[in-house]
Amino acid sequence: DNVVKIMNERASMKVELGGHTDNVGDAAMNQELSQKRASSVLNCLISNGVASAKLSARGYGQNNPVESNDTPEGRDKNRRTELKIISK
């Protein structure tokens, strides 16, 4: 809700939604999963009133972990969607 509010208050704001995965499974499958993860958040924002022109979705697959994939906790943290401000 906060993201929707901020995006709608700032007419020129554009963001990229970046989907990420852990390294379990096939790299191509993880790439597809990460794109679907980012697209799902994009669709949620659009359905809540954010203009589609303000959003982009990109899957990064397993390439940018924030934690080690050697533990369940690390893998949990690597399965995420990040919001990157492109323009304010």
C-alpha positions as CSV (number, residue, x, y, z in Angstrom):
1,D,0.0,0.0,0.0
2,N,2.8,2.4,0.8
3,V,4.5,1.8,-2.6
4,V,1.2,2.4,-4.4
5,K,0.7,5.7,-2.5
6,I,4.2,6.9,-3.1
7,M,4.1,5.9,-6.8
8,N,0.8,7.7,-7.3
9,E,2.0,10.9,-5.5
10,R,5.1,11.2,-7.6
11,A,4.1,11.6,-11.3
12,S,7.6,11.1,-12.7
13,M,8.7,8.2,-10.5
14,K,9.6,5.0,-12.4
15,V,10.8,1.8,-10.8
16,E,12.2,-1.6,-11.8
17,L,11.0,-4.6,-10.0
18,G,13.8,-7.2,-9.9
19,G,13.0,-10.8,-9.3
20,H,15.6,-13.1,-7.7
21,T,15.9,-16.8,-6.8
22,D,18.2,-19.1,-4.9
23,N,20.5,-21.5,-6.8
24,V,18.4,-24.7,-6.4
25,G,17.4,-26.2,-9.7
26,D,18.2,-25.4,-13.3
27,A,19.5,-21.9,-14.1
28,A,17.1,-21.4,-17.0
29,M,14.2,-22.4,-14.8
30,N,15.4,-20.0,-12.1
31,Q,15.6,-17.2,-14.7
32,E,12.0,-17.8,-15.7
33,L,10.9,-18.0,-12.1
34,S,12.5,-14.7,-11.2
35,Q,10.9,-13.0,-14.2
36,K,7.5,-14.4,-13.1
37,R,8.2,-13.2,-9.5
38,A,8.9,-9.6,-10.7
39,S,6.0,-9.6,-13.1
40,S,3.6,-10.8,-10.4
41,V,4.5,-7.8,-8.2
42,L,4.2,-5.5,-11.3
43,N,0.7,-6.8,-11.9
44,C,-0.2,-6.3,-8.3
45,L,0.9,-2.7,-8.4
46,I,-1.0,-2.1,-11.6
47,S,-4.2,-3.7,-10.2
48,N,-3.9,-1.3,-7.3
49,G,-3.7,1.8,-9.5
50,V,-0.1,2.4,-10.5
51,A,0.3,3.3,-14.1
52,S,2.0,0.5,-16.1
53,A,4.3,3.0,-17.9
54,K,5.9,3.7,-14.5
55,L,6.9,0.1,-14.0
56,S,9.3,-2.5,-15.5
57,A,10.0,-6.1,-14.4
58,R,13.2,-7.9,-14.8
59,G,14.3,-11.4,-13.7
60,Y,17.8,-11.8,-12.5
61,G,17.6,-15.5,-11.8
62,Q,20.2,-16.9,-9.3
63,N,22.9,-14.4,-10.3
64,N,22.7,-11.8,-7.5
65,P,22.4,-13.6,-4.1
66,V,22.4,-11.5,-0.9
67,E,23.2,-14.5,1.3
68,S,24.9,-17.9,0.9
69,N,22.8,-20.6,-0.8
70,D,24.4,-23.1,1.5
71,T,21.7,-22.8,4.2
72,P,17.9,-22.8,4.2
73,E,17.9,-19.3,5.7
74,G,20.2,-18.0,3.0
75,R,18.1,-19.5,0.2
76,D,15.0,-17.9,1.8
77,K,16.6,-14.5,1.6
78,N,17.7,-15.0,-2.0
79,R,14.1,-15.7,-3.1
80,R,13.0,-12.1,-3.3
81,T,11.7,-9.1,-5.4
82,E,13.5,-5.8,-5.1
83,L,12.3,-2.4,-6.1
84,K,14.9,-0.1,-7.7
85,I,14.0,3.6,-8.3
86,I,14.9,4.5,-11.9
87,S,13.7,8.1,-11.7
88,K,12.2,10.2,-9.0
